[in-house]
């Protein structure tokens, strides 16, 4: 994988089953992370809703040593409208793309408002379904607290520019 490559990202449940996937372009990468961008209207597959078009330009940040990933969502004018953080496994390579296991907890922020922790009900269901240990649950809540701080202090770069062959 290299900057400018188009890859597939798969969001998986804790058991590894894919529930959402999309194609995206690598904007930047280094030994610690990869950042991808997707234009407004890109197609996304959702297991429950089928193929859908995303309503925002999307920049996703994946860190290889963090149990979360951060998604910046920009409106049609290029303004940051949302920050969304999945509490999830670090990304791992899969058939030329990236996958991550979503652990259900999410952090959501509509700037300038403060970030909020979401989907604790889904996490509670996942605890039972996937038999998360007490230690794992505590770790995920600790990660969620770190993600709340990250979302509240996040500095966004300008929205991706898709006028060329790939995002710039």
Chimera marker file (.cmm) of the C-alpha trace (Angstrom):
<marker_set name="trace">
<marker id="1" x="0.000" y="0.000" z="0.000" r="1" g="1" b="0" radius="0.5"/>
<marker id="2" x="1.148" y="3.502" z="-0.791" r="1" g="1" b="0" radius="0.5"/>
<marker id="3" x="-0.171" y="7.069" z="-0.887" r="1" g="1" b="0" radius="0.5"/>
<marker id="4" x="-2.770" y="7.421" z="-3.644" r="1" g="1" b="0" radius="0.5"/>
<marker id="5" x="-3.749" y="3.732" z="-3.626" r="1" g="1" b="0" radius="0.5"/>
<marker id="6" x="-7.433" y="2.912" z="-3.523" r="1" g="1" b="0" radius="0.5"/>
<marker id="7" x="-8.133" y="0.283" z="-0.866" r="1" g="1" b="0" radius="0.5"/>
<marker id="8" x="-11.105" y="-1.365" z="0.776" r="1" g="1" b="0" radius="0.5"/>
<marker id="9" x="-11.791" y="-0.823" z="4.480" r="1" g="1" b="0" radius="0.5"/>
<marker id="10" x="-13.919" y="-3.373" z="6.325" r="1" g="1" b="0" radius="0.5"/>
<marker id="11" x="-15.578" y="-2.716" z="9.668" r="1" g="1" b="0" radius="0.5"/>
<marker id="12" x="-16.124" y="-6.037" z="11.428" r="1" g="1" b="0" radius="0.5"/>
<marker id="13" x="-17.991" y="-7.230" z="14.468" r="1" g="1" b="0" radius="0.5"/>
<marker id="14" x="-15.893" y="-8.749" z="17.262" r="1" g="1" b="0" radius="0.5"/>
<marker id="15" x="-16.331" y="-12.189" z="15.663" r="1" g="1" b="0" radius="0.5"/>
<marker id="16" x="-14.714" y="-10.944" z="12.428" r="1" g="1" b="0" radius="0.5"/>
<marker id="17" x="-17.898" y="-10.748" z="10.331" r="1" g="1" b="0" radius="0.5"/>
<marker id="18" x="-17.974" y="-7.688" z="8.061" r="1" g="1" b="0" radius="0.5"/>
<marker id="19" x="-20.922" y="-5.378" z="8.698" r="1" g="1" b="0" radius="0.5"/>
<marker id="20" x="-19.781" y="-2.358" z="6.660" r="1" g="1" b="0" radius="0.5"/>
<marker id="21" x="-17.189" y="-1.751" z="3.944" r="1" g="1" b="0" radius="0.5"/>
<marker id="22" x="-16.137" y="0.978" z="1.550" r="1" g="1" b="0" radius="0.5"/>
<marker id="23" x="-13.391" y="1.880" z="-0.905" r="1" g="1" b="0" radius="0.5"/>
<marker id="24" x="-11.195" y="4.819" z="-0.058" r="1" g="1" b="0" radius="0.5"/>
<marker id="25" x="-7.908" y="6.451" z="-1.071" r="1" g="1" b="0" radius="0.5"/>
<marker id="26" x="-4.750" y="6.576" z="1.050" r="1" g="1" b="0" radius="0.5"/>
<marker id="27" x="-3.976" y="10.240" z="1.757" r="1" g="1" b="0" radius="0.5"/>
<marker id="28" x="-0.952" y="9.734" z="4.031" r="1" g="1" b="0" radius="0.5"/>
<marker id="29" x="0.767" y="6.892" z="5.817" r="1" g="1" b="0" radius="0.5"/>
<marker id="30" x="3.767" y="6.190" z="7.987" r="1" g="1" b="0" radius="0.5"/>
<marker id="31" x="4.997" y="3.426" z="10.278" r="1" g="1" b="0" radius="0.5"/>
<marker id="32" x="2.399" y="4.326" z="12.944" r="1" g="1" b="0" radius="0.5"/>
<marker id="33" x="-0.738" y="5.223" z="11.010" r="1" g="1" b="0" radius="0.5"/>
<marker id="34" x="-2.665" y="5.460" z="7.790" r="1" g="1" b="0" radius="0.5"/>
<marker id="35" x="-5.096" y="8.199" z="6.762" r="1" g="1" b="0" radius="0.5"/>
<marker id="36" x="-7.700" y="7.633" z="4.059" r="1" g="1" b="0" radius="0.5"/>
<marker id="37" x="-10.124" y="9.962" z="2.278" r="1" g="1" b="0" radius="0.5"/>
<marker id="38" x="-13.442" y="9.381" z="0.514" r="1" g="1" b="0" radius="0.5"/>
<marker id="39" x="-15.431" y="11.984" z="-1.446" r="1" g="1" b="0" radius="0.5"/>
<marker id="40" x="-19.001" y="13.027" z="-0.771" r="1" g="1" b="0" radius="0.5"/>
<marker id="41" x="-21.342" y="10.501" z="-2.393" r="1" g="1" b="0" radius="0.5"/>
<marker id="42" x="-18.949" y="7.549" z="-2.181" r="1" g="1" b="0" radius="0.5"/>
<marker id="43" x="-20.641" y="4.179" z="-1.978" r="1" g="1" b="0" radius="0.5"/>
<marker id="44" x="-20.588" y="2.219" z="1.254" r="1" g="1" b="0" radius="0.5"/>
<marker id="45" x="-21.917" y="-1.287" z="1.808" r="1" g="1" b="0" radius="0.5"/>
<marker id="46" x="-23.903" y="-1.784" z="5.007" r="1" g="1" b="0" radius="0.5"/>
<marker id="47" x="-25.075" y="-5.272" z="5.962" r="1" g="1" b="0" radius="0.5"/>
<marker id="48" x="-28.470" y="-3.993" z="7.164" r="1" g="1" b="0" radius="0.5"/>
<marker id="49" x="-29.124" y="-1.193" z="4.648" r="1" g="1" b="0" radius="0.5"/>
<marker id="50" x="-27.343" y="-2.474" z="1.534" r="1" g="1" b="0" radius="0.5"/>
<marker id="51" x="-25.397" y="-0.053" z="-0.662" r="1" g="1" b="0" radius="0.5"/>
<marker id="52" x="-25.671" y="3.546" z="0.497" r="1" g="1" b="0" radius="0.5"/>
<marker id="53" x="-24.054" y="6.832" z="-0.524" r="1" g="1" b="0" radius="0.5"/>
<marker id="54" x="-22.199" y="8.709" z="2.181" r="1" g="1" b="0" radius="0.5"/>
<marker id="55" x="-23.500" y="12.214" z="2.743" r="1" g="1" b="0" radius="0.5"/>
<marker id="56" x="-20.148" y="13.751" z="3.676" r="1" g="1" b="0" radius="0.5"/>
<marker id="57" x="-16.558" y="13.899" z="2.537" r="1" g="1" b="0" radius="0.5"/>
<marker id="58" x="-14.744" y="11.580" z="4.904" r="1" g="1" b="0" radius="0.5"/>
<marker id="59" x="-11.184" y="11.484" z="6.257" r="1" g="1" b="0" radius="0.5"/>
<marker id="60" x="-10.362" y="8.462" z="8.432" r="1" g="1" b="0" radius="0.5"/>
<marker id="61" x="-7.369" y="8.142" z="10.744" r="1" g="1" b="0" radius="0.5"/>
<marker id="62" x="-6.183" y="4.651" z="11.731" r="1" g="1" b="0" radius="0.5"/>
<marker id="63" x="-3.376" y="4.142" z="14.233" r="1" g="1" b="0" radius="0.5"/>
<marker id="64" x="-1.645" y="0.753" z="14.389" r="1" g="1" b="0" radius="0.5"/>
<marker id="65" x="-1.193" y="0.979" z="18.178" r="1" g="1" b="0" radius="0.5"/>
<marker id="66" x="-4.549" y="2.480" z="19.231" r="1" g="1" b="0" radius="0.5"/>
<marker id="67" x="-7.884" y="0.855" z="20.036" r="1" g="1" b="0" radius="0.5"/>
<marker id="68" x="-9.827" y="3.482" z="18.112" r="1" g="1" b="0" radius="0.5"/>
<marker id="69" x="-10.037" y="5.171" z="14.750" r="1" g="1" b="0" radius="0.5"/>
<marker id="70" x="-11.190" y="8.713" z="14.073" r="1" g="1" b="0" radius="0.5"/>
<marker id="71" x="-13.384" y="9.856" z="11.197" r="1" g="1" b="0" radius="0.5"/>
<marker id="72" x="-13.735" y="13.500" z="10.187" r="1" g="1" b="0" radius="0.5"/>
<marker id="73" x="-16.927" y="14.259" z="8.242" r="1" g="1" b="0" radius="0.5"/>
<marker id="74" x="-17.039" y="17.397" z="6.083" r="1" g="1" b="0" radius="0.5"/>
<marker id="75" x="-20.108" y="19.005" z="4.516" r="1" g="1" b="0" radius="0.5"/>
<marker id="76" x="-20.367" y="19.891" z="0.806" r="1" g="1" b="0" radius="0.5"/>
<marker id="77" x="-18.710" y="23.275" z="1.469" r="1" g="1" b="0" radius="0.5"/>
<marker id="78" x="-15.697" y="21.621" z="3.131" r="1" g="1" b="0" radius="0.5"/>
<marker id="79" x="-16.602" y="22.545" z="6.703" r="1" g="1" b="0" radius="0.5"/>
<marker id="80" x="-16.038" y="20.026" z="9.475" r="1" g="1" b="0" radius="0.5"/>
<marker id="81" x="-19.485" y="18.854" z="10.563" r="1" g="1" b="0" radius="0.5"/>
<marker id="82" x="-18.734" y="15.819" z="12.743" r="1" g="1" b="0" radius="0.5"/>
<marker id="83" x="-15.984" y="13.844" z="14.421" r="1" g="1" b="0" radius="0.5"/>
<marker id="84" x="-16.740" y="10.183" z="14.969" r="1" g="1" b="0" radius="0.5"/>
<marker id="85" x="-14.474" y="7.776" z="16.829" r="1" g="1" b="0" radius="0.5"/>
<marker id="86" x="-14.989" y="4.022" z="16.715" r="1" g="1" b="0" radius="0.5"/>
<marker id="87" x="-13.678" y="2.168" z="19.759" r="1" g="1" b="0" radius="0.5"/>
<marker id="88" x="-12.122" y="-0.690" z="17.839" r="1" g="1" b="0" radius="0.5"/>
<marker id="89" x="-9.129" y="-2.918" z="17.342" r="1" g="1" b="0" radius="0.5"/>
<marker id="90" x="-6.072" y="-1.457" z="15.672" r="1" g="1" b="0" radius="0.5"/>
<marker id="91" x="-6.417" y="-1.933" z="11.901" r="1" g="1" b="0" radius="0.5"/>
<marker id="92" x="-5.005" y="-5.055" z="10.336" r="1" g="1" b="0" radius="0.5"/>
<marker id="93" x="-4.232" y="-5.839" z="6.681" r="1" g="1" b="0" radius="0.5"/>
<marker id="94" x="-6.708" y="-7.965" z="4.774" r="1" g="1" b="0" radius="0.5"/>
<marker id="95" x="-6.463" y="-8.740" z="1.030" r="1" g="1" b="0" radius="0.5"/>
<marker id="96" x="-4.803" y="-5.443" z="0.077" r="1" g="1" b="0" radius="0.5"/>
<marker id="97" x="-6.981" y="-3.347" z="2.369" r="1" g="1" b="0" radius="0.5"/>
<marker id="98" x="-7.615" y="-2.699" z="6.043" r="1" g="1" b="0" radius="0.5"/>
<marker id="99" x="-10.034" y="-4.181" z="8.543" r="1" g="1" b="0" radius="0.5"/>
<marker id="100" x="-10.834" y="-3.421" z="12.151" r="1" g="1" b="0" radius="0.5"/>
<marker id="101" x="-13.045" y="-5.013" z="14.778" r="1" g="1" b="0" radius="0.5"/>
<marker id="102" x="-15.627" y="-2.574" z="16.099" r="1" g="1" b="0" radius="0.5"/>
<marker id="103" x="-16.236" y="-2.941" z="19.831" r="1" g="1" b="0" radius="0.5"/>
<marker id="104" x="-19.507" y="-0.924" z="19.664" r="1" g="1" b="0" radius="0.5"/>
<marker id="105" x="-18.656" y="2.062" z="21.873" r="1" g="1" b="0" radius="0.5"/>
<marker id="106" x="-18.426" y="5.312" z="19.909" r="1" g="1" b="0" radius="0.5"/>
<marker id="107" x="-17.501" y="8.912" z="20.560" r="1" g="1" b="0" radius="0.5"/>
<marker id="108" x="-19.340" y="11.574" z="18.579" r="1" g="1" b="0" radius="0.5"/>
<marker id="109" x="-18.770" y="15.316" z="18.353" r="1" g="1" b="0" radius="0.5"/>
<marker id="110" x="-20.632" y="18.057" z="16.503" r="1" g="1" b="0" radius="0.5"/>
<marker id="111" x="-18.198" y="20.995" z="16.749" r="1" g="1" b="0" radius="0.5"/>
<marker id="112" x="-18.241" y="23.318" z="18.625" r="1" g="1" b="0" radius="0.5"/>
<marker id="113" x="-20.162" y="21.124" z="21.105" r="1" g="1" b="0" radius="0.5"/>
<marker id="114" x="-18.270" y="18.726" z="23.393" r="1" g="1" b="0" radius="0.5"/>
<marker id="115" x="-17.870" y="15.061" z="22.497" r="1" g="1" b="0" radius="0.5"/>
<marker id="116" x="-20.266" y="12.440" z="23.844" r="1" g="1" b="0" radius="0.5"/>
<marker id="117" x="-19.957" y="8.715" z="24.461" r="1" g="1" b="0" radius="0.5"/>
<marker id="118" x="-22.556" y="6.755" z="22.479" r="1" g="1" b="0" radius="0.5"/>
<marker id="119" x="-23.832" y="3.212" z="22.060" r="1" g="1" b="0" radius="0.5"/>
<marker id="120" x="-23.286" y="1.930" z="25.572" r="1" g="1" b="0" radius="0.5"/>
<marker id="121" x="-26.410" y="-0.187" z="25.017" r="1" g="1" b="0" radius="0.5"/>
<marker id="122" x="-24.794" y="-1.837" z="21.972" r="1" g="1" b="0" radius="0.5"/>
<marker id="123" x="-21.632" y="-2.418" z="23.983" r="1" g="1" b="0" radius="0.5"/>
<marker id="124" x="-23.688" y="-4.068" z="26.756" r="1" g="1" b="0" radius="0.5"/>
<marker id="125" x="-25.207" y="-6.425" z="24.154" r="1" g="1" b="0" radius="0.5"/>
<marker id="126" x="-21.747" y="-7.164" z="22.721" r="1" g="1" b="0" radius="0.5"/>
<marker id="127" x="-20.456" y="-7.987" z="26.213" r="1" g="1" b="0" radius="0.5"/>
<marker id="128" x="-22.974" y="-10.832" z="26.305" r="1" g="1" b="0" radius="0.5"/>
<marker id="129" x="-22.767" y="-11.868" z="22.639" r="1" g="1" b="0" radius="0.5"/>
<marker id="130" x="-18.968" y="-11.948" z="22.446" r="1" g="1" b="0" radius="0.5"/>
<marker id="131" x="-18.303" y="-12.691" z="26.125" r="1" g="1" b="0" radius="0.5"/>
<marker id="132" x="-16.035" y="-9.706" z="26.745" r="1" g="1" b="0" radius="0.5"/>
<marker id="133" x="-14.092" y="-10.157" z="29.968" r="1" g="1" b="0" radius="0.5"/>
<marker id="134" x="-14.347" y="-7.639" z="32.787" r="1" g="1" b="0" radius="0.5"/>
<marker id="135" x="-10.755" y="-6.570" z="32.035" r="1" g="1" b="0" radius="0.5"/>
<marker id="136" x="-11.597" y="-6.016" z="28.353" r="1" g="1" b="0" radius="0.5"/>
<marker id="137" x="-14.684" y="-3.976" z="29.261" r="1" g="1" b="0" radius="0.5"/>
<marker id="138" x="-12.628" y="-1.782" z="31.593" r="1" g="1" b="0" radius="0.5"/>
<marker id="139" x="-9.975" y="-1.311" z="28.910" r="1" g="1" b="0" radius="0.5"/>
<marker id="140" x="-12.594" y="-0.261" z="26.330" r="1" g="1" b="0" radius="0.5"/>
<marker id="141" x="-14.090" y="2.310" z="28.716" r="1" g="1" b="0" radius="0.5"/>
<marker id="142" x="-10.585" y="3.624" z="29.403" r="1" g="1" b="0" radius="0.5"/>
<marker id="143" x="-10.010" y="3.881" z="25.639" r="1" g="1" b="0" radius="0.5"/>
<marker id="144" x="-13.369" y="5.658" z="25.278" r="1" g="1" b="0" radius="0.5"/>
<marker id="145" x="-12.289" y="8.259" z="27.854" r="1" g="1" b="0" radius="0.5"/>
<marker id="146" x="-9.063" y="8.811" z="25.905" r="1" g="1" b="0" radius="0.5"/>
<marker id="147" x="-11.141" y="9.146" z="22.714" r="1" g="1" b="0" radius="0.5"/>
<marker id="148" x="-13.393" y="11.766" z="24.340" r="1" g="1" b="0" radius="0.5"/>
<marker id="149" x="-10.312" y="13.867" z="25.109" r="1" g="1" b="0" radius="0.5"/>
<marker id="150" x="-8.979" y="13.331" z="21.589" r="1" g="1" b="0" radius="0.5"/>
<marker id="151" x="-12.259" y="14.417" z="19.972" r="1" g="1" b="0" radius="0.5"/>
<marker id="152" x="-12.494" y="17.536" z="22.125" r="1" g="1" b="0" radius="0.5"/>
<marker id="153" x="-8.916" y="18.586" z="21.330" r="1" g="1" b="0" radius="0.5"/>
<marker id="154" x="-8.785" y="17.467" z="17.692" r="1" g="1" b="0" radius="0.5"/>
<marker id="155" x="-7.253" y="19.881" z="15.157" r="1" g="1" b="0" radius="0.5"/>
<marker id="156" x="-8.679" y="19.274" z="11.714" r="1" g="1" b="0" radius="0.5"/>
<marker id="157" x="-6.786" y="19.912" z="8.503" r="1" g="1" b="0" radius="0.5"/>
<marker id="158" x="-8.715" y="21.413" z="5.569" r="1" g="1" b="0" radius="0.5"/>
<marker id="159" x="-11.160" y="19.079" z="3.832" r="1" g="1" b="0" radius="0.5"/>
<marker id="160" x="-9.678" y="16.758" z="1.189" r="1" g="1" b="0" radius="0.5"/>
<marker id="161" x="-9.573" y="18.122" z="-2.372" r="1" g="1" b="0" radius="0.5"/>
<marker id="162" x="-10.901" y="15.676" z="-4.963" r="1" g="1" b="0" radius="0.5"/>
<marker id="163" x="-10.455" y="17.777" z="-8.101" r="1" g="1" b="0" radius="0.5"/>
<marker id="164" x="-7.424" y="15.785" z="-9.275" r="1" g="1" b="0" radius="0.5"/>
<marker id="165" x="-7.010" y="12.067" z="-9.949" r="1" g="1" b="0" radius="0.5"/>
<marker id="166" x="-7.016" y="11.282" z="-6.238" r="1" g="1" b="0" radius="0.5"/>
<marker id="167" x="-7.352" y="13.194" z="-3.022" r="1" g="1" b="0" radius="0.5"/>
<marker id="168" x="-4.701" y="15.816" z="-2.352" r="1" g="1" b="0" radius="0.5"/>
<link id1="1" id2="2" r="1" g="1" b="0" radius="0.2"/>
<link id1="2" id2="3" r="1" g="1" b="0" radius="0.2"/>
<link id1="3" id2="4" r="1" g="1" b="0" radius="0.2"/>
<link id1="4" id2="5" r="1" g="1" b="0" radius="0.2"/>
<link id1="5" id2="6" r="1" g="1" b="0" radius="0.2"/>
<link id1="6" id2="7" r="1" g="1" b="0" radius="0.2"/>
<link id1="7" id2="8" r="1" g="1" b="0" radius="0.2"/>
<link id1="8" id2="9" r="1" g="1" b="0" radius="0.2"/>
<link id1="9" id2="10" r="1" g="1" b="0" radius="0.2"/>
<link id1="10" id2="11" r="1" g="1" b="0" radius="0.2"/>
<link id1="11" id2="12" r="1" g="1" b="0" radius="0.2"/>
<link id1="12" id2="13" r="1" g="1" b="0" radius="0.2"/>
<link id1="13" id2="14" r="1" g="1" b="0" radius="0.2"/>
<link id1="14" id2="15" r="1" g="1" b="0" radius="0.2"/>
<link id1="15" id2="16" r="1" g="1" b="0" radius="0.2"/>
<link id1="16" id2="17" r="1" g="1" b="0" radius="0.2"/>
<link id1="17" id2="18" r="1" g="1" b="0" radius="0.2"/>
<link id1="18" id2="19" r="1" g="1" b="0" radius="0.2"/>
<link id1="19" id2="20" r="1" g="1" b="0" radius="0.2"/>
<link id1="20" id2="21" r="1" g="1" b="0" radius="0.2"/>
<link id1="21" id2="22" r="1" g="1" b="0" radius="0.2"/>
<link id1="22" id2="23" r="1" g="1" b="0" radius="0.2"/>
<link id1="23" id2="24" r="1" g="1" b="0" radius="0.2"/>
<link id1="24" id2="25" r="1" g="1" b="0" radius="0.2"/>
<link id1="25" id2="26" r="1" g="1" b="0" radius="0.2"/>
<link id1="26" id2="27" r="1" g="1" b="0" radius="0.2"/>
<link id1="27" id2="28" r="1" g="1" b="0" radius="0.2"/>
<link id1="28" id2="29" r="1" g="1" b="0" radius="0.2"/>
<link id1="29" id2="30" r="1" g="1" b="0" radius="0.2"/>
<link id1="30" id2="31" r="1" g="1" b="0" radius="0.2"/>
<link id1="31" id2="32" r="1" g="1" b="0" radius="0.2"/>
<link id1="32" id2="33" r="1" g="1" b="0" radius="0.2"/>
<link id1="33" id2="34" r="1" g="1" b="0" radius="0.2"/>
<link id1="34" id2="35" r="1" g="1" b="0" radius="0.2"/>
<link id1="35" id2="36" r="1" g="1" b="0" radius="0.2"/>
<link id1="36" id2="37" r="1" g="1" b="0" radius="0.2"/>
<link id1="37" id2="38" r="1" g="1" b="0" radius="0.2"/>
<link id1="38" id2="39" r="1" g="1" b="0" radius="0.2"/>
<link id1="39" id2="40" r="1" g="1" b="0" radius="0.2"/>
<link id1="40" id2="41" r="1" g="1" b="0" radius="0.2"/>
<link id1="41" id2="42" r="1" g="1" b="0" radius="0.2"/>
<link id1="42" id2="43" r="1" g="1" b="0" radius="0.2"/>
<link id1="43" id2="44" r="1" g="1" b="0" radius="0.2"/>
<link id1="44" id2="45" r="1" g="1" b="0" radius="0.2"/>
<link id1="45" id2="46" r="1" g="1" b="0" radius="0.2"/>
<link id1="46" id2="47" r="1" g="1" b="0" radius="0.2"/>
<link id1="47" id2="48" r="1" g="1" b="0" radius="0.2"/>
<link id1="48" id2="49" r="1" g="1" b="0" radius="0.2"/>
<link id1="49" id2="50" r="1" g="1" b="0" radius="0.2"/>
<link id1="50" id2="51" r="1" g="1" b="0" radius="0.2"/>
<link id1="51" id2="52" r="1" g="1" b="0" radius="0.2"/>
<link id1="52" id2="53" r="1" g="1" b="0" radius="0.2"/>
<link id1="53" id2="54" r="1" g="1" b="0" radius="0.2"/>
<link id1="54" id2="55" r="1" g="1" b="0" radius="0.2"/>
<link id1="55" id2="56" r="1" g="1" b="0" radius="0.2"/>
<link id1="56" id2="57" r="1" g="1" b="0" radius="0.2"/>
<link id1="57" id2="58" r="1" g="1" b="0" radius="0.2"/>
<link id1="58" id2="59" r="1" g="1" b="0" radius="0.2"/>
<link id1="59" id2="60" r="1" g="1" b="0" radius="0.2"/>
<link id1="60" id2="61" r="1" g="1" b="0" radius="0.2"/>
<link id1="61" id2="62" r="1" g="1" b="0" radius="0.2"/>
<link id1="62" id2="63" r="1" g="1" b="0" radius="0.2"/>
<link id1="63" id2="64" r="1" g="1" b="0" radius="0.2"/>
<link id1="64" id2="65" r="1" g="1" b="0" radius="0.2"/>
<link id1="65" id2="66" r="1" g="1" b="0" radius="0.2"/>
<link id1="66" id2="67" r="1" g="1" b="0" radius="0.2"/>
<link id1="67" id2="68" r="1" g="1" b="0" radius="0.2"/>
<link id1="68" id2="69" r="1" g="1" b="0" radius="0.2"/>
<link id1="69" id2="70" r="1" g="1" b="0" radius="0.2"/>
<link id1="70" id2="71" r="1" g="1" b="0" radius="0.2"/>
<link id1="71" id2="72" r="1" g="1" b="0" radius="0.2"/>
<link id1="72" id2="73" r="1" g="1" b="0" radius="0.2"/>
<link id1="73" id2="74" r="1" g="1" b="0" radius="0.2"/>
<link id1="74" id2="75" r="1" g="1" b="0" radius="0.2"/>
<link id1="75" id2="76" r="1" g="1" b="0" radius="0.2"/>
<link id1="76" id2="77" r="1" g="1" b="0" radius="0.2"/>
<link id1="77" id2="78" r="1" g="1" b="0" radius="0.2"/>
<link id1="78" id2="79" r="1" g="1" b="0" radius="0.2"/>
<link id1="79" id2="80" r="1" g="1" b="0" radius="0.2"/>
<link id1="80" id2="81" r="1" g="1" b="0" radius="0.2"/>
<link id1="81" id2="82" r="1" g="1" b="0" radius="0.2"/>
<link id1="82" id2="83" r="1" g="1" b="0" radius="0.2"/>
<link id1="83" id2="84" r="1" g="1" b="0" radius="0.2"/>
<link id1="84" id2="85" r="1" g="1" b="0" radius="0.2"/>
<link id1="85" id2="86" r="1" g="1" b="0" radius="0.2"/>
<link id1="86" id2="87" r="1" g="1" b="0" radius="0.2"/>
<link id1="87" id2="88" r="1" g="1" b="0" radius="0.2"/>
<link id1="88" id2="89" r="1" g="1" b="0" radius="0.2"/>
<link id1="89" id2="90" r="1" g="1" b="0" radius="0.2"/>
<link id1="90" id2="91" r="1" g="1" b="0" radius="0.2"/>
<link id1="91" id2="92" r="1" g="1" b="0" radius="0.2"/>
<link id1="92" id2="93" r="1" g="1" b="0" radius="0.2"/>
<link id1="93" id2="94" r="1" g="1" b="0" radius="0.2"/>
<link id1="94" id2="95" r="1" g="1" b="0" radius="0.2"/>
<link id1="95" id2="96" r="1" g="1" b="0" radius="0.2"/>
<link id1="96" id2="97" r="1" g="1" b="0" radius="0.2"/>
<link id1="97" id2="98" r="1" g="1" b="0" radius="0.2"/>
<link id1="98" id2="99" r="1" g="1" b="0" radius="0.2"/>
<link id1="99" id2="100" r="1" g="1" b="0" radius="0.2"/>
<link id1="100" id2="101" r="1" g="1" b="0" radius="0.2"/>
<link id1="101" id2="102" r="1" g="1" b="0" radius="0.2"/>
<link id1="102" id2="103" r="1" g="1" b="0" radius="0.2"/>
<link id1="103" id2="104" r="1" g="1" b="0" radius="0.2"/>
<link id1="104" id2="105" r="1" g="1" b="0" radius="0.2"/>
<link id1="105" id2="106" r="1" g="1" b="0" radius="0.2"/>
<link id1="106" id2="107" r="1" g="1" b="0" radius="0.2"/>
<link id1="107" id2="108" r="1" g="1" b="0" radius="0.2"/>
<link id1="108" id2="109" r="1" g="1" b="0" radius="0.2"/>
<link id1="109" id2="110" r="1" g="1" b="0" radius="0.2"/>
<link id1="110" id2="111" r="1" g="1" b="0" radius="0.2"/>
<link id1="111" id2="112" r="1" g="1" b="0" radius="0.2"/>
<link id1="112" id2="113" r="1" g="1" b="0" radius="0.2"/>
<link id1="113" id2="114" r="1" g="1" b="0" radius="0.2"/>
<link id1="114" id2="115" r="1" g="1" b="0" radius="0.2"/>
<link id1="115" id2="116" r="1" g="1" b="0" radius="0.2"/>
<link id1="116" id2="117" r="1" g="1" b="0" radius="0.2"/>
<link id1="117" id2="118" r="1" g="1" b="0" radius="0.2"/>
<link id1="118" id2="119" r="1" g="1" b="0" radius="0.2"/>
<link id1="119" id2="120" r="1" g="1" b="0" radius="0.2"/>
<link id1="120" id2="121" r="1" g="1" b="0" radius="0.2"/>
<link id1="121" id2="122" r="1" g="1" b="0" radius="0.2"/>
<link id1="122" id2="123" r="1" g="1" b="0" radius="0.2"/>
<link id1="123" id2="124" r="1" g="1" b="0" radius="0.2"/>
<link id1="124" id2="125" r="1" g="1" b="0" radius="0.2"/>
<link id1="125" id2="126" r="1" g="1" b="0" radius="0.2"/>
<link id1="126" id2="127" r="1" g="1" b="0" radius="0.2"/>
<link id1="127" id2="128" r="1" g="1" b="0" radius="0.2"/>
<link id1="128" id2="129" r="1" g="1" b="0" radius="0.2"/>
<link id1="129" id2="130" r="1" g="1" b="0" radius="0.2"/>
<link id1="130" id2="131" r="1" g="1" b="0" radius="0.2"/>
<link id1="131" id2="132" r="1" g="1" b="0" radius="0.2"/>
<link id1="132" id2="133" r="1" g="1" b="0" radius="0.2"/>
<link id1="133" id2="134" r="1" g="1" b="0" radius="0.2"/>
<link id1="134" id2="135" r="1" g="1" b="0" radius="0.2"/>
<link id1="135" id2="136" r="1" g="1" b="0" radius="0.2"/>
<link id1="136" id2="137" r="1" g="1" b="0" radius="0.2"/>
<link id1="137" id2="138" r="1" g="1" b="0" radius="0.2"/>
<link id1="138" id2="139" r="1" g="1" b="0" radius="0.2"/>
<link id1="139" id2="140" r="1" g="1" b="0" radius="0.2"/>
<link id1="140" id2="141" r="1" g="1" b="0" radius="0.2"/>
<link id1="141" id2="142" r="1" g="1" b="0" radius="0.2"/>
<link id1="142" id2="143" r="1" g="1" b="0" radius="0.2"/>
<link id1="143" id2="144" r="1" g="1" b="0" radius="0.2"/>
<link id1="144" id2="145" r="1" g="1" b="0" radius="0.2"/>
<link id1="145" id2="146" r="1" g="1" b="0" radius="0.2"/>
<link id1="146" id2="147" r="1" g="1" b="0" radius="0.2"/>
<link id1="147" id2="148" r="1" g="1" b="0" radius="0.2"/>
<link id1="148" id2="149" r="1" g="1" b="0" radius="0.2"/>
<link id1="149" id2="150" r="1" g="1" b="0" radius="0.2"/>
<link id1="150" id2="151" r="1" g="1" b="0" radius="0.2"/>
<link id1="151" id2="152" r="1" g="1" b="0" radius="0.2"/>
<link id1="152" id2="153" r="1" g="1" b="0" radius="0.2"/>
<link id1="153" id2="154" r="1" g="1" b="0" radius="0.2"/>
<link id1="154" id2="155" r="1" g="1" b="0" radius="0.2"/>
<link id1="155" id2="156" r="1" g="1" b="0" radius="0.2"/>
<link id1="156" id2="157" r="1" g="1" b="0" radius="0.2"/>
<link id1="157" id2="158" r="1" g="1" b="0" radius="0.2"/>
<link id1="158" id2="159" r="1" g="1" b="0" radius="0.2"/>
<link id1="159" id2="160" r="1" g="1" b="0" radius="0.2"/>
<link id1="160" id2="161" r="1" g="1" b="0" radius="0.2"/>
<link id1="161" id2="162" r="1" g="1" b="0" radius="0.2"/>
<link id1="162" id2="163" r="1" g="1" b="0" radius="0.2"/>
<link id1="163" id2="164" r="1" g="1" b="0" radius="0.2"/>
<link id1="164" id2="165" r="1" g="1" b="0" radius="0.2"/>
<link id1="165" id2="166" r="1" g="1" b="0" radius="0.2"/>
<link id1="166" id2="167" r="1" g="1" b="0" radius="0.2"/>
<link id1="167" id2="168" r="1" g="1" b="0" radius="0.2"/>
</marker_set>
